[in-house]
Amino acid sequence: MIFSHAFIIFASYAAFALALLTGILFLAQESRLKRKDPTLLASGAVPLELLDRINLYAVVAGFILFSIGMVAGSRLARLEWGSYFNADPKELWSLVTWGAYATVLGLRLTRGLRGRRVVFLSVMSFALLAFTFLGVNYFTGTRHAFIG
Amino acid sequence: MTEIAVLGLNHRSAPVELRERVAFQEGKLSTALSAVREELKLPECVILSTCNRVELYTVIPERNGHEAKLKNFLTRFHRLEPESLDSGFYWHLQPDSVRHLFRVAAGLDSMVVGESEILGQVRDAYTQAVSHGSVGSVFHRLFQTAIRAGKEARSRTRIGQGAVSVSSVGVELARRIFRDLSSKTILVLGAGQIAKSTLACLKAQGIKKILVANRTQEAAGPLAESVGGQVVPFADLEASVTQADIVICSTSADHYLLTRPQIQSIMSARRQRPLFLIDLSVPRNLDPRIGQLENVYLYDIDDLEATTSSNLQMRLSEMEACSEIVEREMNGFLNRLNGNGSARTPARA
């Protein structure tokens, strides 16, 4: 069970990493378009609309996988540690990260937002994810000691 | 000993009035090729005739006398007065004739440096001469090498990159914003000449839905008809912009036709779908503050011209690298040709 939990979580990280990459490309190109950078057309580029769409799909895929991974993790925690939720720093920060991506999706899907601000939020959410994955193990006493 | 020669005129050497009189219409090209072969007894000839240049590439048996013979042929063929060809022409012999063709194929001799159309025109001229039996072993190798060098120059340098006209910059910017232009809607306000050419460029990308709005129905109707578009009421501009993805504005109005608050409410109605506005009017017809809104991209004529100028500078900066490729390929060609004894040794590298 631990392997399926870890595998699903890592799959969600991959999707979120794709969202990060497309998000950074979007922000860079959008900024050049807004600044009317005269050298913009001298190099090739992926259209903003496509980057925005891939960013959305990647966040959706990552969010679904991350949610499933968290459920699998809580079931594992019940078996290993006796409770679905143990207030472990990894669990707490995972919830914060989940909340950040839920906000991104909420803004996109319910309020119909797209473009710079919502893409920027997806990029910032990845910073939370990175902290959940690596930072928590370095800075807190998590029981998820198998990582790092 | 045979020699590759070129007699020609181009946008730098001759005015358009002379170029158009000397140009070969497509239907008359085969007659001209036959005439060169039979009347002048020149077995190899390729005629490159475009709006910016008319050039006769020939293999001549000796250096003297052929410039005058070819000019006489042109005066007879086009029924011109002999003195009208006294100026505006250039006559190059080896290796300058070979260098000239290689530079033409690479776009180094074009009015817009690096433009790609010329390479296709050189290929067409060669193909036409081949099908007419006016190409022998020398010109097969010459033109095939020149075309290959032209391709290489473009692929290994940035000589052909970056849009260099206002219309094509508009299209390229749209391609940086939208994924699939063919599914987008264009709204054209006014009917200025640059707006028409920008619209034509965008339409060439497959855009099917075109809306045309003008203060007068008389002006909107013909433009809409010519591009397969639909006339929409000028009074209901906000509804039209809500539908559109790209707006080209080119009217003579002396005030802003669209303001920031208007576009702000339009963006809410269109659920923040990206909107690309091209304001070609002077004075500007779109409030510049519109460009501050999220998912809205506003370019005026100065912005577009700054991009064309930057791209042209980039192309010019690539000319040296491109010329090196041309020289290398040309020297390779002349060495191979000389090795086979078909034509003269190059006078200089």
Interface residues (C-beta under 8 A of the other chain):
Chain A: Q29 L33 K34 K36 P38 T39 L40 L41 A42 A45 P47 L48 E49 L50 R53 G112 L113 R114 G115 R116 R117
Chain B: R158 Q161 G162 A163 V169 E172 L173 R175 R176 I177 F178 R179 R271 Q272 R273 P274 G291 E294 N295 Y297 Y299 D303 A306 T307 S309 S310 N311 M314
